[in-house]
Amino acid sequence: MKLLVTGATSFVGAHFCRRAAERHEVYALAHRTPMGLPNVRTIYIDLAAPEAVPRLRLLEVDAVVHLACKVMGTGWGHEHPTAAGRLNRAMMDAVLALGRPVLYGSSTCVHWPSDTGYARGRREDEARLAASGLPWAAVRPSAPYGPPLIGHRPTHPESFHTLAKWVQTRPVVPIPGRGRALRQPVHVDDLSDAMLALLERGLPGAAFDVGGADALSFRQIVEAIAAAAGRRTRIAPIPLGLLAIAGRVLPDLEPALLSAADTDDIADSEMIIEVTGLHPRTFVEGVSDLLIVKKP
């Protein structure tokens, strides 16, 4: 199968390309950053540019894996999307114009009770795919994690890598709010394998939550990383109001996402398990992939 992967230089995108290239022909869409992965061909083009669709049609791919998304600055209002929102819509326009089956990387944020621009954009994309008449499926991962790829430099630091570094190098680890909000971390290899199974078995025209085998609070996640690293660490709760202020002034913090930091973000993986046979690992089984220095 010949696959075109957008957002290929992201953490999930790079890992998916690595996994997919083991048995498929993979074209990775990038602006300037080479992938540096075996058997992955990098295509340098802006997906939202006018020339993108004619050039990409020449590849004659069998399916598009659409993982590209501008997250920062998605806190648009109900009527007027920001530049990030307009960019995401333009990228989906291009993907649909290719006329090929689409596997879309969505998010469990579509279930959040708080209405953010990021969540509305994901819901809108899923609705457009469902109405397109194309074969499609969407995956909604909860908190993907896994090892960094050698030589891969994502545009934004991967949050689990930052967290693991803090746990292993500093005596105090900050967490949002009281640390009780639940996440269901899914290993990036399990996520990639589920995505490949959907592509290989035929996209069923549905959206699937994808989570790990257990739901954990922020505190439990920090404690699991510390236990794997053989370290003791102290947890420092950060008031959500202070995080909201930081999100307005610091470039790598998105206020729309910080507003949901105290919201449970878990996944009902029953459907994806039934359709693909996925057996997601527990966080304890996969956490060692986050360690900077592996324990002997």
Buried (B, 14 or more C-beta within 10 A) or exposed (E): EEBBBBBBBBBBBBBBBBBBBEEBBBBBBBEEBEBEBEEBEBBEBBBBEEEBBEEBEEBEBBBBBBBBBBBBBBBBEEEEBBEBBBBBBBBBBBBBEBEBBBBBBBBBBBBBEEEBBBBBBBBBBBEBBBEBEBBBBBBBBBBBBBBBBEEBEBEEEBEBBEBBBBBBEEEEBBBBBBBEBBBBBBBBBBBBBBBBBBBEEEBEEBBBBBBBBBBBBBBBBBBBBBBBBEEEBEBEBBEBEEBBBBBEEEEEBBBBBBBBBBBBBBBBBEBBBEBBEBEBBBBBEBBEBBBEEEEE
